[in-house]
Amino acid sequence: MRVLAVVILCLVSISAWAQFADTENGSKMHWAWTSYQKDTAHPGYEIGYFMGVVSGVVSLGTGWFDIPEGVSFTQVCAVVGKYVEAHPEMWGESAGYVAVRALRGKWPIVK
């Protein structure tokens, strides 16, 4: 009986996580980018979301792209936002993946 309870709990947890993860996509990035463009002086949830995704990707992105010295975080956000705006076909992809594609397209690793 305990095993069945654990299995059910795991399935419910996985299902809840999958529903949440599905909403963190390029479409949400587009929504957040639209708010970011309007008013960065009074950040709300959507601006924080957008900047959080970009910051997380930049922090973990070693080896995916090569942002030059002197490029500001504001410039990095603009690159990602403009990419999201120009590529609606990416809106169904995960938010992190969209940000990586944007940054890799602008600043690829040169070997």
Beta strands, then each sheet from edge to edge (+ up, - down):
end
